[in-house]
Amino acid sequence: MKFELPRPVLSILGLLIGFGLYALANRLAEPWQSLLIGALFALLGAGAWVYGRSGSERWIQALGALLFVYGLIRAFWLR
């Protein structure tokens, strides 16, 4: 038996977790703040890409790739 949560539930959980982690990361001093927030975006992008691949949804894969690239840029070049 495969356990899957409905998309609205996953979306709400993802938003709550994301906003919570973002708020915690904002408490850190630079450069750790930028590195952690960039890493969170990169992980979100990688997760979205894998999720899109499992359901063969190309737009989610593209969004995941964009989030991953933005996370890397945010971590290493944007401060």
KOLTI-305848 format. One record per residue (C-alpha): residue number from 1; residue in three letters; x, y, z. Coordinates in nm, 4 decimals, padded with zeros to 6 digits, always signed. Example, Ala and Ser with C-alpha at 12.3 -4.5 7.8 and 13.67 -1.06 7.14 Angstrom:
REM KOLTI-305848
PT	1	ALA	+01.2300	-00.4500	+00.7800
PT	2	SER	+01.3670	-00.1060	+00.7140
END
This chain:
REM KOLTI-305848
PT	1	MET	+00.0000	+00.0000	+00.0000
PT	2	LYS	+00.1416	+00.3357	-00.1036
PT	3	PHE	+00.0699	+00.6306	+00.1256
PT	4	GLU	+00.0197	+00.9622	-00.0513
PT	5	LEU	-00.1062	+01.2884	+00.0890
PT	6	PRO	-00.3345	+01.5037	-00.1278
PT	7	ARG	-00.1687	+01.8015	-00.2974
PT	8	PRO	-00.3484	+02.0675	-00.0888
PT	9	VAL	-00.2251	+01.9027	+00.2327
PT	10	LEU	+00.1286	+01.8741	+00.0946
PT	11	SER	+00.1178	+02.2386	-00.0116
PT	12	ILE	+00.0085	+02.3610	+00.3302
PT	13	LEU	+00.2678	+02.1461	+00.5090
PT	14	GLY	+00.5382	+02.2640	+00.2710
PT	15	LEU	+00.4504	+02.6281	+00.3272
PT	16	LEU	+00.4493	+02.5883	+00.7050
PT	17	ILE	+00.7824	+02.4086	+00.7065
PT	18	GLY	+00.9334	+02.6537	+00.4573
PT	19	PHE	+00.8268	+02.9666	+00.6427
PT	20	GLY	+00.9416	+02.8161	+00.9730
PT	21	LEU	+01.2869	+02.7259	+00.8405
PT	22	TYR	+01.3204	+03.0647	+00.6686
PT	23	ALA	+01.2383	+03.2446	+00.9943
PT	24	LEU	+01.4946	+03.0370	+01.1835
PT	25	ALA	+01.7601	+03.0970	+00.9170
PT	26	ASN	+01.7053	+03.4737	+00.9384
PT	27	ARG	+01.8306	+03.4658	+01.2980
PT	28	LEU	+02.1801	+03.3618	+01.1907
PT	29	ALA	+02.4627	+03.6023	+01.1215
PT	30	GLU	+02.6014	+03.6522	+00.7734
PT	31	PRO	+02.7402	+03.4623	+00.5789
PT	32	TRP	+02.5620	+03.1644	+00.7408
PT	33	GLN	+02.2225	+03.3194	+00.6833
PT	34	SER	+02.2715	+03.3455	+00.3066
PT	35	LEU	+02.4311	+03.0021	+00.2843
PT	36	LEU	+02.1507	+02.8299	+00.4752
PT	37	ILE	+01.8710	+03.0064	+00.2896
PT	38	GLY	+02.0390	+02.9250	-00.0417
PT	39	ALA	+02.0749	+02.5626	+00.0637
PT	40	LEU	+01.7060	+02.5498	+00.1571
PT	41	PHE	+01.6084	+02.6808	-00.1871
PT	42	ALA	+01.8429	+02.4300	-00.3529
PT	43	LEU	+01.6930	+02.1427	-00.1497
PT	44	LEU	+01.3422	+02.2601	-00.2342
PT	45	GLY	+01.4353	+02.2678	-00.6018
PT	46	ALA	+01.5889	+01.9203	-00.5899
PT	47	GLY	+01.2814	+01.7849	-00.4142
PT	48	ALA	+01.0481	+01.9468	-00.6669
PT	49	TRP	+01.2535	+01.8077	-00.9537
PT	50	VAL	+01.2386	+01.4537	-00.8110
PT	51	TYR	+00.8656	+01.4908	-00.7412
PT	52	GLY	+00.8027	+01.6144	-01.0954
PT	53	ARG	+01.0016	+01.3254	-01.2372
PT	54	SER	+00.7977	+01.0665	-01.0492
PT	55	GLY	+00.4706	+01.2052	-01.1847
PT	56	SER	+00.6214	+01.3027	-01.5223
PT	57	GLU	+00.5171	+01.6652	-01.4789
PT	58	ARG	+00.7605	+01.8726	-01.6805
PT	59	TRP	+00.6612	+02.2119	-01.5398
PT	60	ILE	+00.7382	+02.0975	-01.1846
PT	61	GLN	+01.0754	+01.9676	-01.3031
PT	62	ALA	+01.1481	+02.3040	-01.4672
PT	63	LEU	+01.0428	+02.4901	-01.1520
PT	64	GLY	+01.2628	+02.2605	-00.9438
PT	65	ALA	+01.5619	+02.3276	-01.1679
PT	66	LEU	+01.5050	+02.7048	-01.1443
PT	67	LEU	+01.4759	+02.6892	-00.7655
PT	68	PHE	+01.7927	+02.4811	-00.7436
PT	69	VAL	+01.9908	+02.7286	-00.9564
PT	70	TYR	+01.8485	+03.0238	-00.7602
PT	71	GLY	+01.9487	+02.8527	-00.4345
PT	72	LEU	+02.3061	+02.8156	-00.5532
PT	73	ILE	+02.3188	+03.1776	-00.6715
PT	74	ARG	+02.1643	+03.2971	-00.3439
PT	75	ALA	+02.4090	+03.0960	-00.1358
PT	76	PHE	+02.7290	+03.1987	-00.3102
PT	77	TRP	+02.6776	+03.5307	-00.4925
PT	78	LEU	+02.3784	+03.7226	-00.3552
PT	79	ARG	+02.4256	+03.8784	-00.0137
END
